[in-house]
Amino acid sequence: MSGAVLAALFFLSSLARVGGGPASQAITLKPGSNIQEGSIVSIEYTLTDDTGKVLDTNVGKEPLTFIQGAGQIVKGLEQGLAGLKVGDQKKVKVKPEDGYGMPNEKAFQEVPRELIPADAQKAGVMLMSKSQDGRTVPIRVHEVKEKTVVVDFNHPLAGKTLNFDVKIKDIKAAETR
């Protein structure tokens, strides 16, 4: 069983607990017939932009596993996969508003140049930072000025149409007893 499936099982078992006590019901995973709310789904995918450039793929690697309806993948892809069965293949076009949203002007911030490594002070350079809650946040250098650097905290795919070519590898249904 992959780590992603174990994590999903842990997530589901935590939902079965009432008031933080011991689990009130046992949860088992059974093969699912089609993707529906709560299904644990494993997919193989290739993501391209509108020019056909491959942005990401897991073909030939471990499948991406997520819980349908839990918001673990972009909304547009989740909606496009509903009802599919194991072995199904589908091309799903996700508009920016159903993907990573439109760029937000408030996500551009000006910071002193000394806070940015000298070799990263070029427009387009991607940096990684940590948020206050410990998550990794991608930052793009937008513009370099005399004393400051304008950085962009928007997701790198904000404003872009996402084209997914997906194959459903596995579906598990969580049952409580």
Buried (B, 14 or more C-beta within 10 A) or exposed (E): EEEBBEEBBEBBBEBBEEEEEEBEEEBEBEEBEBBBEBBBBBBBBBBBEEEEEEBEEBEEEEBBBBBBEBEBBBEBBBEBBEEBEBEBEBEBBBEBEBBBBEBEEEBBEEEEEEEBEEEBEEEEBEBEEEEEEEEEEBBBBBEBEEEBBBBBBBBEBBBBBBBBBBBBBBBBBBBEE
